[in-house]
Amino acid sequence: MFPGSRLSGNRSLALMMQLRGYQQRIVDDALTTGNTIVVLPTGAGKTLIASELMKRLGPGCLFLVPTCLLVEQQAKAIREWTGLRVAEFMGGASMPQQFDVLVSTPKAFHTMQAKGVRSFRWDAFKLVVFDEVHHVLKEHPYRQLALSLSRLPAGPPQVLGLSASLTYAVGEQRVEQELARISRELRIQHMATATAWELEAGGYHSKAGQATLPTWNLPCSVPEGVLPIGERKPHLMAKKFFDRLQEGASTPFTQRLLSVVRAMESAVASEDSGFKSPLQNPAPRMWGDYAHRRVGQSAKFASLEHWYEALRMLVTSWEEAEDAATTYLRMVGEGQSKPFTWPSEVEAASAQFWHNSADSFPRLEHLKDALLYEYETLSTTHGSFRCILFVQQRIMTHILEHFVRTDEALANRLNPACIYATASPATPSFRVSAADSKARLASFAKGGINLLIATVVAEEGMDVPAANCVIRFDPMINSVSLVQGRGRARQPDSSFVVLCERQDRPTSTLAAVEAQQLEIIRNFKPDHVADATQDSAAQRSRERNAREVLLAPGASNATEVLNLYCKKTKVQLQEEFVPTGPEIECRLKYESILRSVQAAGSSGPFSRAAEGRKQAKRMAAAALLAALQQ
């Protein structure tokens, strides 16, 4: 696997650049102290630190990145600095055969490791790098790999974590707990950062752009009658939505939109006896997909798909996104005449909806004001305008692109484009390919596109040094979003505009969390033995208390029992499907800090793959349940 390093054809980066003082110090410390987490501002050279460490250690290094878009970018940087053979790997790509350094997404790597591929075993690597290491703290593929590493005997591979902000927590005690947790789970011996003086002496513009809070900023305006923030529980989102409808507590806008949906459903059901409302499905993302798969039967399903998606926006925003839902429906032409005729009930409900819909919305008008002001200001002071507009939802990138392109004042100044993680589409009818994202980032760097509308895919790790403005359209909920997003505007005297805040998490609170993290990092002392003991005791207590779920009499559905057990023990159940001739094998794995248990089950030769997967999973679940009961 590691037949010896060789210099790449282009050594210009390594020859022309030298490590900054703080980078050299952090590399030297990591070589002597062991497992290390590096926390530095965006653009301060964290990838270069990892590259130099790989260069010193030699072949046998793994560099994990959270998204497919980062694979090529980070591989190129590592290749140019180290001269080593760097392979790129992600879902859908061919497995690399020979490499000195492997740059991979965690899920693709874990899949190969689960299959027992020799070159993907932990003992094949000297160094494992987690880029954007804070993902270890949430339900993310990083976490599975981190827990797997934590069970290895002390020694290789060494771990290096990179981040600009380590925790999603808010509140002093929670921040301390989360930083303690990530340090013990990765067995961190050292946390490294740099002072503002060190950064400045190294040539880095250390002064972060200060948040601009427009006069309309506090608080975010929301429609009357929405569920208070304190009563919102994400796992009950869809249930709460329909409970409020039955109780008559939902907003008037929601009731009008749902009236249109119900009328459309009744109309298509009268023409299609096989139609069943997908609203019974607790996963709103499946509603539009259900209609989209039936578009070939009738053009009315295309219209229904869009109304389902508008309804989904209300569900996932706790009924706040009236502006997004209305603008989306206008974007797809639902306010215009159709080449087919709906029954009078649909026409009446639709007419009432549009009659009561606003022509403009404060949030969009505020965005327009901010864009025009920053465009004029930065075009004067910097000679150009390159802005990244951050939103939370994929579909909102398309909605805001439409808003900009259809507004005369904005369209005359801005050329917008949207990007987001390409693994899933925004809706069945709106998607961005990996090729689209790559081309749009390149155009943004050259100035062809001057407004990039993005989700968190550009918030973390993406190299966009041309940006001189960042605007947050949606409220930030943690310091990771504050630090990562703000740092995307890398030009001196860049703008950072926060359009609205959550009352319980204003920008000032998130900035205080950032300062607290840095203080903890500077005073970090490893205390893994006591902490690991506490972690093990807590997990042992969870598994002991949840054992009654495993042994409950009369439980007939092994999959449901396993899911409930994992929820109570706070463990993510891992699954993998592998074709074995005419059958499908499902492999399930329960992996906590205390134990790792796995089982497999096979299907019969089903004619449909979906049926085979279900049968294989039922068999694997029954086998794993039996193993856990012992």
Secondary structure, DSSP 8 states (H G I E B T S, - for coil): --------S--HHHHH----HHHHHHHHHHHHH-SEEEE--TTS-HHHHHHHHHHHH-S-EEEE-SSHHHHHHHHHHHHHHH---EEEE-TTS----S-SEEEE-HHHHHHHHHTT-GGGSGGG-SEEEEETGGGGGSSSHHHHHHHHHHTS-SSSSEEEEEES------SHHHHHHHHHHHHHHTT--EEE---HHHHHHTT---S---EE--TT-SS----TT---GGG--GGGHHHHHHHHHHHT-S-HHHHHHHHHHHHHHHHHHHH-TT---GGGSS-THHHHHHHHTTTTT-THHHHHHHHHHHHHHHHHTTT--HHHHHHHHHHTTTTS--SS---HHHHHHHHHHHHTS-S--HHHHHHHHHHHHHHHHHHHHTSS--EEEE-SSHHHHHHHHHHHHHSHHHHTT--EEEE--TTS-SBTTB---HHHHHHHHHHHHHTS--EEEE-TTTTSS---TT--EEEE-S---SHHHHHHHHTT--STT-EEEE---BTTB-HHHHHHHHHHHHHHHHT----HHHHHHHHHHHHHHHHHHHHHHHT-TT---HHHHHHHHHHHHT---EEEEEEETTEEEEEEEEE-SS-EEEEEEE----SSHHHHHHHHHHHHHHHHHHHHH-
